[in-house]
C-alpha cells in the first residue's frame, strides 16, 4: 500500500535528455504532474543551458497558446551567463469548470542577445607577406556571414567589396525558432567598424539605413573605446531584418609606406524567441470526483 501511494505521487517527467554541447542553447522541460483534476495545479520546469558565447539578457518565459481556464506564473533568472544552467518554473492553475481533455501547452523562451564577428586582413603596396585568415566568430542563434574580406595588394586592387548577411544557426536543442525565415526577425541594432590604422583605410557604404556621414563614409571616432575606428551603425528605428544585406567598401586612404594589419568588426543585437514543440508539457485534465 505504501508503494502504491509513492508511485501515485511520482513526478511524470517527459523531458528531453540532451548533453549540452559548446555553441548550443539547450532547453530541457519537465512537468511535475501532467494528469490532474479540474481546479488542481501543476508546474512546468525548464532547465536552460547556455553554451553560447555570450549571456542571454532580458530572459522571458511564456506559455502558448493562452487558454481560458488555465493561468500561469513564470519565474526565473532574467540573465543567464554563458556556460551556465538556469531554471525557470511555470506554476499552472486550472479552473474548476475547465473542460476535461488534453491541453497541449508549449513554453516559449525569449531573450536579447549580442554577438560579434571580427575578421583580420593585411594591406600592402605589393603582395602581403601573409594571408590573415583568422577571425573571431561568436556563437549565437544567428550566423554572421562576411564575404569579400581578405588581404590585398593596394597596387592592383583599390578597394574591398565587403558584404554582410545573417542566417539562422542550427544550434538549438529542445526548442525550435519561431520564425519561418530571417525576414521575420527584426534586428535591434548593429555596429560595423573598421580599424583605419592611423587613417590609412576608410569605410564607405551606399546603405541608407546606417548612420554614415553626409558623404557616405563611416565616421572615424576620435575618443572612447572606438577611437581610430570608422563606425557605421543602425538602431531599432531602422526596422532592419535579419534577411537584409549590408554592403561596404574598404578603401586605401593614402599611399602605404609599409604593410598594415587591420580588422573589420560586425556586432549585432536582437531579440530571439524559441518554443518547445514536444508533447512532454501537455497536461491531461480529468473530471473532479
MARZAKOL-38315 format. One record per residue (C-alpha): residue number from 1; residue in one letter; x, y negated, z negated. Coordinates in pm, 1 decimal. Each point is the difference from the previous one (the first is absolute). Last residue first. Example, Ala and Ser with C-alpha at 12.3 -4.5 7.8 and 13.67 -1.06 7.14 Angstrom:
% residues 2
i: 2 | aa: S | east: 1367.0 | north: 106.0 | up: -714.0 $
i: 1 | aa: A | east: -137.0 | north: 344.0 | up: -66.0 $
//
This chain:
% residues 289
i: 289 | aa: X | east: -1471.8 | north: -1334.5 | up: 849.0 $
i: 288 | aa: X | east: 163.1 | north: -277.5 | up: 198.5 $
i: 287 | aa: X | east: -12.5 | north: 68.8 | up: 371.5 $
i: 286 | aa: X | east: 336.6 | north: 48.8 | up: 171.4 $
i: 285 | aa: X | east: 255.6 | north: -251.7 | up: 132.0 $
i: 284 | aa: X | east: 285.0 | north: 158.6 | up: 193.6 $
i: 283 | aa: X | east: 295.6 | north: -235.0 | up: 22.5 $
i: 282 | aa: X | east: 240.7 | north: -41.4 | up: 291.6 $
i: 281 | aa: X | east: 356.4 | north: -105.4 | up: -84.3 $
i: 280 | aa: X | east: 164.7 | north: 321.9 | up: 127.1 $
i: 279 | aa: X | east: -181.0 | north: -19.2 | up: 335.0 $
i: 278 | aa: X | east: 285.7 | north: -171.5 | up: 181.4 $
i: 277 | aa: X | east: -3.2 | north: -342.0 | up: 169.1 $
i: 276 | aa: X | east: 208.6 | north: -205.9 | up: -242.2 $
i: 275 | aa: X | east: 20.5 | north: -351.8 | up: 132.6 $
i: 274 | aa: X | east: 282.0 | north: -234.9 | up: 96.3 $
i: 273 | aa: X | east: 15.1 | north: -379.3 | up: -6.8 $
i: 272 | aa: X | east: 284.4 | north: -237.3 | up: 84.4 $
i: 271 | aa: X | east: 35.5 | north: -370.3 | up: -72.7 $
i: 270 | aa: X | east: 283.7 | north: -150.1 | up: 199.9 $
i: 269 | aa: X | east: 346.1 | north: -154.8 | up: -25.6 $
i: 268 | aa: X | east: 269.7 | north: -0.6 | up: 270.3 $
i: 267 | aa: X | east: 372.8 | north: -76.0 | up: -15.0 $
i: 266 | aa: X | east: 196.3 | north: 4.3 | up: 326.3 $
i: 265 | aa: X | east: 373.0 | north: -64.3 | up: -12.2 $
i: 264 | aa: X | east: 258.6 | north: -65.2 | up: 271.2 $
i: 263 | aa: X | east: 365.5 | north: 30.9 | up: -94.9 $
i: 262 | aa: X | east: 331.3 | north: -144.0 | up: 116.0 $
i: 261 | aa: X | east: 362.2 | north: 92.7 | up: 62.5 $
i: 260 | aa: X | east: 225.0 | north: -236.2 | up: 190.0 $
i: 259 | aa: X | east: 285.0 | north: 49.1 | up: 246.9 $
i: 258 | aa: X | east: 230.1 | north: -297.2 | up: 24.5 $
i: 257 | aa: X | east: 8.9 | north: -348.8 | up: 144.3 $
i: 256 | aa: X | east: -353.7 | north: 27.9 | up: 131.2 $
i: 255 | aa: X | east: -116.4 | north: -270.4 | up: 230.9 $
i: 254 | aa: X | east: -316.8 | north: -155.3 | up: -133.8 $
i: 253 | aa: X | east: -363.1 | north: 74.9 | up: -83.2 $
i: 252 | aa: X | east: -14.8 | north: 364.9 | up: 104.0 $
i: 251 | aa: X | east: -362.1 | north: 105.6 | up: 39.0 $
i: 250 | aa: X | east: -230.7 | north: 244.2 | up: -180.2 $
i: 249 | aa: X | east: -333.7 | north: -5.2 | up: 179.8 $
i: 248 | aa: X | east: -315.8 | north: 104.6 | up: -183.4 $
i: 247 | aa: X | east: -316.0 | north: 197.9 | up: 76.2 $
i: 246 | aa: X | east: -274.6 | north: 104.9 | up: -242.5 $
i: 245 | aa: X | east: -248.3 | north: 274.8 | up: 84.7 $
i: 244 | aa: X | east: -340.9 | north: 26.3 | up: -165.6 $
i: 243 | aa: X | east: -151.6 | north: 336.9 | up: -102.7 $
i: 242 | aa: X | east: 67.9 | north: -62.8 | up: -370.3 $
i: 241 | aa: X | east: -239.0 | north: -292.9 | up: 29.5 $
i: 240 | aa: X | east: 60.8 | north: -372.7 | up: -30.0 $
i: 239 | aa: X | east: -270.6 | north: -210.9 | up: -163.1 $
i: 238 | aa: X | east: 223.3 | north: -310.7 | up: 13.4 $
i: 237 | aa: X | east: -150.8 | north: -117.9 | up: -328.5 $
i: 236 | aa: X | east: 159.3 | north: 296.4 | up: -177.9 $
i: 235 | aa: X | east: 345.8 | north: -155.4 | up: 39.1 $
i: 234 | aa: X | east: 253.9 | north: -20.8 | up: 282.7 $
i: 233 | aa: X | east: 376.9 | north: -29.4 | up: 11.6 $
i: 232 | aa: X | east: 299.8 | north: -129.0 | up: 190.5 $
i: 231 | aa: X | east: 341.1 | north: -41.8 | up: -161.5 $
i: 230 | aa: X | east: 346.6 | north: -76.7 | up: 135.3 $
i: 229 | aa: X | east: 234.7 | north: 96.2 | up: -284.1 $
i: 228 | aa: X | east: 280.6 | north: -215.4 | up: -137.3 $
i: 227 | aa: X | east: -166.7 | north: -44.8 | up: -337.6 $
i: 226 | aa: X | east: -261.6 | north: 273.3 | up: -49.3 $
i: 225 | aa: X | east: 57.5 | north: 44.0 | up: -375.9 $
i: 224 | aa: X | east: -53.9 | north: -370.3 | up: -59.1 $
i: 223 | aa: X | east: 117.1 | north: -287.1 | up: 213.8 $
i: 222 | aa: X | east: 60.5 | north: -119.3 | up: 355.7 $
i: 221 | aa: X | east: -232.2 | north: 231.4 | up: 191.6 $
i: 220 | aa: X | east: 37.9 | north: 12.3 | up: 377.1 $
i: 219 | aa: X | east: -338.7 | north: -57.1 | up: 162.6 $
i: 218 | aa: X | east: -120.1 | north: 254.8 | up: 252.2 $
i: 217 | aa: X | east: 25.4 | north: -151.4 | up: 345.5 $
i: 216 | aa: X | east: -331.2 | north: -60.6 | up: 174.4 $
i: 215 | aa: X | east: 94.8 | north: -361.7 | up: 87.0 $
i: 214 | aa: X | east: -254.5 | north: -135.8 | up: -250.3 $
i: 213 | aa: X | east: 141.4 | north: 229.9 | up: -268.7 $
i: 212 | aa: X | east: -127.4 | north: 350.4 | up: -66.3 $
i: 211 | aa: X | east: -272.4 | north: 112.1 | up: -241.5 $
i: 210 | aa: X | east: -133.2 | north: 309.7 | up: 172.2 $
i: 209 | aa: X | east: -335.3 | north: 21.7 | up: 177.8 $
i: 208 | aa: X | east: 100.0 | north: -167.7 | up: 325.8 $
i: 207 | aa: X | east: 264.8 | north: 257.5 | up: 90.5 $
i: 206 | aa: X | east: 236.4 | north: -132.4 | up: 265.9 $
i: 205 | aa: X | east: 301.4 | north: 72.8 | up: -217.5 $
i: 204 | aa: X | east: 360.8 | north: -109.1 | up: -46.0 $
i: 203 | aa: X | east: 259.8 | north: 100.2 | up: -260.6 $
i: 202 | aa: X | east: 340.0 | north: -170.1 | up: 22.2 $
i: 201 | aa: X | east: 356.1 | north: 129.6 | up: -38.1 $
i: 200 | aa: X | east: 341.0 | north: -155.8 | up: -79.7 $
i: 199 | aa: X | east: -166.2 | north: -225.4 | up: -257.9 $
i: 198 | aa: X | east: 244.0 | north: 98.9 | up: -277.0 $
i: 197 | aa: X | east: -80.8 | north: 371.8 | up: 41.2 $
i: 196 | aa: X | east: -361.4 | north: -54.5 | up: 116.5 $
i: 195 | aa: X | east: -130.7 | north: 283.6 | up: -220.3 $
i: 194 | aa: X | east: -340.4 | north: 54.0 | up: 157.6 $
i: 193 | aa: X | east: -337.2 | north: 4.0 | up: -171.3 $
i: 192 | aa: X | east: -348.4 | north: 125.4 | up: 74.9 $
i: 191 | aa: X | east: -233.4 | north: -23.7 | up: -300.1 $
i: 190 | aa: X | east: -345.2 | north: 158.3 | up: -10.1 $
i: 189 | aa: X | east: -329.6 | north: -63.6 | up: -176.1 $
i: 188 | aa: X | east: -329.4 | north: 156.0 | up: -107.6 $
i: 187 | aa: X | east: -28.9 | north: 228.6 | up: 302.1 $
i: 186 | aa: X | east: -349.9 | north: 107.2 | up: 101.6 $
i: 185 | aa: X | east: -49.3 | north: 373.7 | up: 59.5 $
i: 184 | aa: X | east: -280.0 | north: 95.9 | up: 242.9 $
i: 183 | aa: X | east: 214.4 | north: -57.6 | up: 311.1 $
i: 182 | aa: X | east: 243.9 | north: 266.5 | up: -120.4 $
i: 181 | aa: X | east: -241.6 | north: 285.0 | up: 76.0 $
i: 180 | aa: X | east: -304.3 | north: 184.1 | up: -139.1 $
i: 179 | aa: X | east: 75.6 | north: -139.9 | up: -344.5 $
i: 178 | aa: X | east: -99.2 | north: 169.1 | up: -327.4 $
i: 177 | aa: X | east: 341.5 | north: 156.8 | up: -57.8 $
i: 176 | aa: X | east: -15.9 | north: 354.7 | up: -134.2 $
i: 175 | aa: X | east: 55.3 | north: 137.3 | up: -349.9 $
i: 174 | aa: X | east: 156.6 | north: 307.8 | up: -159.2 $
i: 173 | aa: X | east: 346.4 | north: -65.5 | up: 142.4 $
i: 172 | aa: X | east: 73.3 | north: -313.9 | up: 203.9 $
i: 171 | aa: X | east: 329.4 | north: -25.4 | up: 194.8 $
i: 170 | aa: X | east: -123.7 | north: -6.7 | up: 358.9 $
i: 169 | aa: X | east: 93.8 | north: -363.1 | up: 68.1 $
i: 168 | aa: X | east: -225.9 | north: -240.2 | up: 183.3 $
i: 167 | aa: X | east: 154.8 | north: -218.5 | up: 268.3 $
i: 166 | aa: X | east: 142.9 | north: -351.1 | up: 15.4 $
i: 165 | aa: X | east: 162.2 | north: -192.4 | up: 283.1 $
i: 164 | aa: X | east: 296.7 | north: -234.6 | up: 25.1 $
i: 163 | aa: X | east: 163.2 | north: -108.2 | up: 324.4 $
i: 162 | aa: X | east: 352.6 | north: -132.4 | up: 54.9 $
i: 161 | aa: X | east: 124.7 | north: -142.9 | up: 328.2 $
i: 160 | aa: X | east: 369.8 | north: -61.1 | up: -64.8 $
i: 159 | aa: X | east: 167.8 | north: -300.6 | up: 155.5 $
i: 158 | aa: X | east: 269.6 | north: -129.5 | up: 234.2 $
i: 157 | aa: X | east: 128.1 | north: 337.9 | up: 112.9 $
i: 156 | aa: X | east: 317.7 | north: 41.5 | up: 207.6 $
i: 155 | aa: X | east: 240.0 | north: -234.6 | up: -179.0 $
i: 154 | aa: X | east: -184.6 | north: 34.6 | up: -334.9 $
i: 153 | aa: X | east: 81.0 | north: 373.5 | up: -11.2 $
i: 152 | aa: X | east: -260.0 | north: 178.4 | up: -210.1 $
i: 151 | aa: X | east: -77.9 | north: 192.9 | up: -319.1 $
i: 150 | aa: X | east: -356.8 | north: 123.7 | up: -8.1 $
i: 149 | aa: X | east: -357.4 | north: -98.3 | up: -86.3 $
i: 148 | aa: X | east: -220.2 | north: 60.6 | up: 302.7 $
i: 147 | aa: X | east: -284.7 | north: 182.8 | up: -173.2 $
i: 146 | aa: X | east: -97.2 | north: -11.7 | up: -367.9 $
i: 145 | aa: X | east: -279.2 | north: 221.0 | up: -141.3 $
i: 144 | aa: X | east: -119.0 | north: -57.2 | up: -356.3 $
i: 143 | aa: X | east: -176.9 | north: 317.0 | up: -118.6 $
i: 142 | aa: X | east: -302.1 | north: -52.6 | up: -224.9 $
i: 141 | aa: X | east: -115.7 | north: 191.2 | up: -310.6 $
i: 140 | aa: X | east: 344.0 | north: -73.8 | up: -145.3 $
i: 139 | aa: X | east: 360.4 | north: 109.3 | up: 12.5 $
i: 138 | aa: X | east: 270.3 | north: -265.8 | up: 31.2 $
i: 137 | aa: X | east: 212.2 | north: -26.3 | up: 313.3 $
i: 136 | aa: X | east: 357.7 | north: -110.7 | up: -55.5 $
i: 135 | aa: X | east: 211.3 | north: 3.3 | up: 313.1 $
i: 134 | aa: X | east: 321.5 | north: 144.8 | up: 132.3 $
i: 133 | aa: X | east: 62.5 | north: 4.5 | up: 373.5 $
i: 132 | aa: X | east: 282.3 | north: -250.6 | up: -1.4 $
i: 131 | aa: X | east: 180.1 | north: 55.1 | up: 329.2 $
i: 130 | aa: X | east: 367.8 | north: -60.4 | up: -50.4 $
i: 129 | aa: X | east: 273.2 | north: -223.6 | up: 143.9 $
i: 128 | aa: X | east: -261.1 | north: -207.3 | up: 178.1 $
i: 127 | aa: X | east: 63.4 | north: -25.4 | up: 377.0 $
i: 126 | aa: X | east: 99.3 | north: -348.1 | up: 98.9 $
i: 125 | aa: X | east: -74.0 | north: -341.8 | up: -141.0 $
i: 124 | aa: X | east: -147.4 | north: 174.0 | up: -305.8 $
i: 123 | aa: X | east: -332.6 | north: 71.6 | up: -173.3 $
i: 122 | aa: X | east: -57.6 | north: 267.4 | up: -262.4 $
i: 121 | aa: X | east: -318.1 | north: 165.8 | up: -132.5 $
i: 120 | aa: X | east: -181.4 | north: 90.2 | up: -322.9 $
i: 119 | aa: X | east: -368.9 | north: 87.7 | up: -43.3 $
i: 118 | aa: X | east: -196.1 | north: -63.0 | up: -319.2 $
i: 117 | aa: X | east: -353.6 | north: 135.2 | up: -34.7 $
i: 116 | aa: X | east: -199.0 | north: -99.6 | up: -304.7 $
i: 115 | aa: X | east: -310.2 | north: 109.9 | up: -192.6 $
i: 114 | aa: X | east: -276.7 | north: -165.4 | up: -199.9 $
i: 113 | aa: X | east: -306.5 | north: 179.0 | up: -138.6 $
i: 112 | aa: X | east: -331.8 | north: -107.5 | up: -148.9 $
i: 111 | aa: X | east: -226.8 | north: 280.1 | up: -122.9 $
i: 110 | aa: X | east: -320.1 | north: 192.3 | up: 71.5 $
i: 109 | aa: X | east: -101.4 | north: 352.9 | up: -109.2 $
i: 108 | aa: X | east: -347.8 | north: 133.7 | up: 83.3 $
i: 107 | aa: X | east: -131.9 | north: 294.4 | up: -200.6 $
i: 106 | aa: X | east: -255.4 | north: 205.6 | up: 197.0 $
i: 105 | aa: X | east: -330.1 | north: 123.5 | up: -139.5 $
i: 104 | aa: X | east: -202.4 | north: 276.8 | up: 168.3 $
i: 103 | aa: X | east: -313.2 | north: 42.4 | up: -208.2 $
i: 102 | aa: X | east: -144.5 | north: 351.0 | up: -31.1 $
i: 101 | aa: X | east: -368.0 | north: 11.6 | up: -95.9 $
i: 100 | aa: X | east: -239.5 | north: -81.8 | up: -285.5 $
i: 99 | aa: X | east: -162.8 | north: -339.9 | up: 61.7 $
i: 98 | aa: X | east: 108.7 | north: -246.3 | up: -267.4 $
i: 97 | aa: X | east: -278.0 | north: -70.1 | up: -251.2 $
i: 96 | aa: X | east: 211.6 | north: 26.5 | up: -315.2 $
i: 95 | aa: X | east: 260.8 | north: -235.0 | up: 155.8 $
i: 94 | aa: X | east: 353.4 | north: 121.8 | up: 67.6 $
i: 93 | aa: X | east: 320.6 | north: -140.7 | up: -149.3 $
i: 92 | aa: X | east: 348.3 | north: 27.2 | up: 149.1 $
i: 91 | aa: X | east: 321.8 | north: -105.0 | up: -179.2 $
i: 90 | aa: X | east: 283.0 | north: -48.3 | up: 252.2 $
i: 89 | aa: X | east: 351.2 | north: 45.1 | up: -139.4 $
i: 88 | aa: X | east: 316.4 | north: -120.9 | up: 171.3 $
i: 87 | aa: X | east: 332.6 | north: 158.9 | up: -80.6 $
i: 86 | aa: X | east: 343.6 | north: -124.3 | up: 106.4 $
i: 85 | aa: X | east: 294.9 | north: 191.9 | up: 140.0 $
i: 84 | aa: X | east: 335.6 | north: -170.1 | up: 58.3 $
i: 83 | aa: X | east: 266.0 | north: -10.1 | up: 270.2 $
i: 82 | aa: X | east: -90.9 | north: -356.0 | up: 106.9 $
i: 81 | aa: X | east: -194.7 | north: -202.5 | up: -255.5 $
i: 80 | aa: X | east: -376.6 | north: 14.1 | up: -31.1 $
i: 79 | aa: X | east: -163.4 | north: -335.0 | up: -81.0 $
i: 78 | aa: X | east: -368.5 | north: -43.4 | up: -89.1 $
i: 77 | aa: X | east: 20.9 | north: 289.1 | up: -246.5 $
i: 76 | aa: X | east: -322.1 | north: 190.8 | up: -58.3 $
i: 75 | aa: X | east: -370.3 | north: -22.1 | up: -72.0 $
i: 74 | aa: X | east: -306.0 | north: 73.2 | up: 213.3 $
i: 73 | aa: X | east: -357.8 | north: -38.4 | up: -126.3 $
i: 72 | aa: X | east: -287.1 | north: 185.8 | up: 163.8 $
i: 71 | aa: X | east: -370.8 | north: -0.5 | up: 71.9 $
i: 70 | aa: X | east: -213.9 | north: 267.2 | up: 166.4 $
i: 69 | aa: X | east: -377.6 | north: -49.3 | up: 21.7 $
i: 68 | aa: X | east: 8.0 | north: -180.5 | up: 333.7 $
i: 67 | aa: X | east: 309.3 | north: 115.0 | up: 187.4 $
i: 66 | aa: X | east: 295.8 | north: -211.6 | up: 115.4 $
i: 65 | aa: X | east: 189.3 | north: 209.4 | up: 251.8 $
i: 64 | aa: X | east: 278.1 | north: -18.4 | up: -88.6 $
i: 63 | aa: X | east: 172.2 | north: -33.4 | up: -335.5 $
i: 62 | aa: X | east: 252.0 | north: -274.4 | up: -72.3 $
i: 61 | aa: X | east: 364.5 | north: -24.0 | up: -103.9 $
i: 60 | aa: X | east: 199.2 | north: -324.8 | up: 4.6 $
i: 59 | aa: X | east: 374.4 | north: -56.9 | up: -7.5 $
i: 58 | aa: X | east: 101.6 | north: -366.4 | up: 3.7 $
i: 57 | aa: X | east: 357.4 | north: 106.4 | up: 77.4 $
i: 56 | aa: X | east: 158.1 | north: 323.5 | up: 122.0 $
i: 55 | aa: X | east: 375.0 | north: -1.3 | up: -58.8 $
i: 54 | aa: X | east: 267.0 | north: 48.9 | up: 264.9 $
i: 53 | aa: X | east: 187.8 | north: 270.7 | up: 190.1 $
i: 52 | aa: X | east: -282.8 | north: 254.2 | up: -0.4 $
i: 51 | aa: X | east: -5.3 | north: 294.2 | up: -242.0 $
i: 50 | aa: X | east: -310.5 | north: -131.6 | up: -176.4 $
i: 49 | aa: X | east: -176.4 | north: 286.5 | up: -176.0 $
i: 48 | aa: X | east: -366.0 | north: -76.5 | up: -73.0 $
i: 47 | aa: X | east: -161.3 | north: 253.7 | up: -235.4 $
i: 46 | aa: X | east: -372.7 | north: -66.4 | up: 31.5 $
i: 45 | aa: X | east: -250.8 | north: 115.1 | up: -261.3 $
i: 44 | aa: X | east: -374.1 | north: 27.8 | up: 54.2 $
i: 43 | aa: X | east: -232.4 | north: -12.1 | up: -300.2 $
i: 42 | aa: X | east: -327.8 | north: 146.4 | up: -116.0 $
i: 41 | aa: X | east: -330.6 | north: -122.8 | up: -135.3 $
i: 40 | aa: X | east: -343.3 | north: 146.0 | up: -66.1 $
i: 39 | aa: X | east: -335.5 | north: -156.9 | up: 86.2 $
i: 38 | aa: X | east: -107.1 | north: 280.0 | up: 236.2 $
i: 37 | aa: X | east: 193.0 | north: 313.6 | up: -85.4 $
i: 36 | aa: X | east: 359.0 | north: 58.7 | up: 94.4 $
i: 35 | aa: X | east: 211.3 | north: 217.4 | up: 229.2 $
i: 34 | aa: X | east: 324.1 | north: -172.4 | up: 109.8 $
i: 33 | aa: X | east: 162.3 | north: -4.1 | up: -342.1 $
i: 32 | aa: X | east: 328.8 | north: -182.2 | up: -67.7 $
i: 31 | aa: X | east: 55.0 | north: -62.4 | up: 370.6 $
i: 30 | aa: X | east: 346.0 | north: 2.1 | up: 161.0 $
i: 29 | aa: X | east: 187.0 | north: -211.3 | up: 253.8 $
i: 28 | aa: X | east: 364.2 | north: 10.3 | up: 111.7 $
i: 27 | aa: X | east: 122.7 | north: -305.1 | up: 193.6 $
i: 26 | aa: X | east: 340.6 | north: 0.1 | up: 169.1 $
i: 25 | aa: X | east: 173.5 | north: -293.2 | up: 168.4 $
i: 24 | aa: X | east: 303.7 | north: 117.5 | up: 191.3 $
i: 23 | aa: X | east: 353.6 | north: -118.2 | up: 76.4 $
i: 22 | aa: X | east: 170.0 | north: 248.9 | up: -230.1 $
i: 21 | aa: X | east: -217.8 | north: 305.2 | up: -49.6 $
i: 20 | aa: X | east: -269.7 | north: 68.6 | up: -258.0 $
i: 19 | aa: X | east: -77.9 | north: 372.7 | up: -39.0 $
i: 18 | aa: X | east: -357.8 | north: 55.2 | up: 103.3 $
i: 17 | aa: X | east: -269.3 | north: 167.3 | up: -205.3 $
i: 16 | aa: X | east: -337.9 | north: -130.2 | up: 110.7 $
i: 15 | aa: X | east: -269.1 | north: -32.9 | up: -262.7 $
i: 14 | aa: X | east: -287.6 | north: 244.0 | up: -54.5 $
i: 13 | aa: X | east: 13.9 | north: -7.4 | up: -374.7 $
i: 12 | aa: X | east: -308.0 | north: 112.4 | up: -191.2 $
i: 11 | aa: X | east: 90.2 | north: -71.2 | up: -360.1 $
i: 10 | aa: X | east: -95.2 | north: 279.3 | up: -233.8 $
i: 9 | aa: X | east: -291.2 | north: -45.4 | up: -239.0 $
i: 8 | aa: X | east: -195.8 | north: 304.8 | up: 114.0 $
i: 7 | aa: X | east: 313.6 | north: 207.5 | up: -21.6 $
i: 6 | aa: X | east: 49.9 | north: -90.2 | up: -363.2 $
i: 5 | aa: X | east: -358.0 | north: 85.3 | up: -84.9 $
i: 4 | aa: X | east: 26.7 | north: 338.9 | up: 171.1 $
i: 3 | aa: X | east: 319.1 | north: 83.0 | up: -187.3 $
i: 2 | aa: X | east: -160.1 | north: -82.3 | up: -332.8 $
i: 1 | aa: X | east: -285.6 | north: 237.7 | up: 82.3 $
//
